[in-house]
Every structure is written in C-alpha cells, then in structure tokens.
Amino acid sequence: MRCTKCSKEPVLWQRYSGMHLCKEHFLEDFEHKVRRNIRRFNMVKRCDKIAVALSGGKDSSVTLHILAELFAARRDLEIIAITVDEGITPYRDGTISSAKELTASLGIEHHFITFSENYGITLDEIVGIDGGHPCTYCGVFRKTLLNKVARGENATKLATGHNLDDEAQSILMNHLRGDIERLRRLLPARRHSALVPRIKPLMDVPE
C-alpha cells in the first residue's frame, strides 16, 4: 500500500475520504482543513490577540501549535495560552507538564490558573462532597475561568481544541434534547457581550 498522492509509505487511512496518506501529505491535508476553516468563518482578523485554551492534551496542543505555525510571520497578531488546573489527581499533573513544555518550546506567554485559588476548592473535593459526575461542574467552572483570564489579558479571541467529532457529538446531544439555544451557540459567528468570542480551528478535522 502506498500514499494516494505519492509513492511513500502511508501513516494514515482516512476512512471518510478513502485516501492513504504519508506523513507529509497527512500534515498538508490537515493544515489545508484548518486554513479553510479559519478563512470560511473569518476566525482571525488583523491585530487579534488570540488566547488558546491549553489543557495539555492532544487537541489543544495541536491547536496552539498550528496557530503559532500558521501566523508566525504576522507581527500584528499575538498568541497566548491559558491552562486551568481543575485539581484532578493524578491525571492533570502530566498534561500540565506537557502544556508548560509546549509553550516554552514555542516561546508563547503562558497563563496558569487553578480552581483552588479561584473557588477555594478543587474538582476532586467537589466530587467528594457531592458525589456527582465531575463533568457536571468542570465544564462550567473551567469555561468561566478561561473567559476571565482571556478578558483580563484583553484577548479578542479564545481558541479551543474542539474537533469535528466533538462538534458532531454536541449537535446530536442537543438535537435529542431539543435544546435550540445550545445549537445556536455552535455557530462561529454568534457573539455575547460578556464573553470573549470563541474560535475552533479544528472543527472540520476528525479526531
């Protein structure tokens, strides 16, 4: 088996396209989708300050890396990273370390904020008291802190690592619930005066 676009050994089979891609053409295809998505929804404008929500996982790390790479020559743009430590042991230690290493390697300003400093309690402690599912609290609290830091740093955009699988899941769940308001929030053009506008550069890229 060879790459669909050249004679090299493939590293990936795209189920939805049927293509086998070598490393070079996989990266080229990926970058093309991200560029197209940014242009289509006018995600990045002149003099933007983009805050990237960096958990340290693969999706957010790729988002930061690709934005830094695509706009390296744009002197009118600024990119920073924000990491929220929810207080999940021992899971978060490794991803936080990865986030710090990535921002250091890219030379990107990194802001670090914790649940304990802002709410006086960690996510582990919340779940220990209530016994509920951690996602019930984590999403709302984390989004609040991300927006708080982004606004405090005068960011004009907040980039997240949501990919096509994440978007499809959100659409299906909200459709089944009949939650039209949440479906409307998925539109990139939707804005709220109290929130830093969010962009999702990977929203057209399958996980």
N, C-alpha and C positions, 0 to 999 in steps of 0.2 A: 504494500500500500504506500502511495506517495501523496504528497501535498497536492491538493486540487489546482493550486496556482503555480507550482514549480515541482522540481523532482526531489526535493528534500524529504526527510522522514517527518511525518506528521506528529504533532504532540497533542492534537485535539480533534475530535469529531464533533461538528456542530449538528446536533440532531435535527434542529428546525430548518437548516439550510442544506443538509446533506454533504457539506464540504468537510474534507480532511485538511487541516491547516498545520503547517510547520510553525515554529516559534515566531519567525519573522512575520509571516502573513497573519498569524493569530493576533499579534500585537498591532499590526496595521489595521486589521478589521475592527479590533476593539477601539483604537483611537479614532477611527472614522465614525463609529457609532456615537462616541462621546462628543466629538466636534459637531456632528449633525444635530445632536440633541441640544447642545448649547446654542447653536445658531437658530434652530427651529423655535425655541421658546425665549430667545433673546436673554439668556440667563446672565450673561456677563456684559457690563457696559463700561464705558470709559470712566476712569477714576474710581472704580468699585474697590471696596475693601471687603474681601471675602473671608469669613470665619468658617473654618471646616470643623464639623463635629467629629472629633477623632477619638474613637474608643480604643483603637489599637488593634482591632480585628481587621480581617482582610478587606472588607468592603470600604470602610472609612479610610484605611491606609492607602488603598488604591485611589480613592477619590482625591486625597491630598496630593499623592504623588503625580497623578495625571494632570491636575490643575497646575501644580508647580512646574511641570514639564511643558505644558501647552502654552503657558503665559510667562515663561521665563524671560522673554525679551520685552514684555510690556512693562515699562517703567511707571505707567500711570496706575497700575494695579498693585494691590497689597494683599498678601495671603497670610493668615494667622491660623493657629489651631487651638481648639478648646477641648480639653479632656475632663470628663466628670467622673470622679471616683464615688460610686454609689455605696461602697462598703460591702462588697461581696467577697468573702474569703473562701478559699484561696484563689478563686477564679480570676479576680481583677489584677492581681499582682503581675502576672505575666504580660497581659495586654497593655497595662500602663507602662511597663518597662519597654515594650515594643514601640509604643507611641512616643516615648521620650527619645528613643534611639532614632526613630524615623525623622522627627523634627530636627534633631541635632544634625543628622546627615544632610538634610535639605537646607539647613540654615534658616528655619522658619520659627518665628516667635510662637511660643507655646504657653498657653494659659491653663492652669490646673485648679480645679475647684472640687470640693467634696460635699457630700450630703451632711456629714457630721458637723462641718463648720457652718453650714447654712441652715440646717434644720435641727441640729442638736441631736441627731440620731442617724444610724446607718441603716441601710436596707435590710441587712441581716437582723438587726434589732427590731425593726418594724414588723418583719415577718414573724419573728419570735413572739412578739406581743399579740399580734392579730391572728396569725396562723393562716392568712390568706395567700394567694399566689403572688409572688414578688412582682410580676409584670403589671399587676393592678396598680401599684404605686410607682414603680420605677419609671415608666414612660412619662407620666405627668410631671413628676419631680425633676427628672433629667431635662426634659424639654424646657421647663421653667428656668433652670439654671443656665442652659445653653443660651436662651434668649437674653437672660440677664447680663451675662458676660459679653455677648455679641453687641448688645446695645451700649454697654459701658465702654466698649472699645470702638464705638462709632462704626461698626461694620454695616455695610449696606446690603450684604447677602450672607445667609447662613447655609452652607452646603452640607448635605448629608449623604451617606453612602447607600441609600435605598436603590436596589436594583430592580430589574423587570419582574423577578419572582415576588419581591416584596410588594410591588405595586399591584400585581395580579391578585395576590392574597388579600390585600386591603380592599380592592374593588369587590371581590367575591364576598368577603365577610360583611361589608357594608350594604351590599345589594341584598343579601339574605336577611339582614336586619331591617331593611327598608330605611336606612339612615342616609337620606338625601343630602343633608348638611355636610356629613363627613365625606361623601362622594365629591361634593363641590370643592372641598378643601384640597383634593388631589390635583386640581388644575394648577399648573405652574403660574398662571397669570393672576391667581387670586391673592389679594393682599389684605392685611389687617393692620390698622394704625398702631396697635400695641406690640406687634411682632416684627422682628427683622425678617424680610422676605426670604423664603427658603427656596433653594435650588437643588435639583437632584440630577447631577451629571450622568449617573449610571442607570437612569430609569429605563433606558432602552436596551440595556445589556443583561442577558440572562445570567443567573448566578453561576 
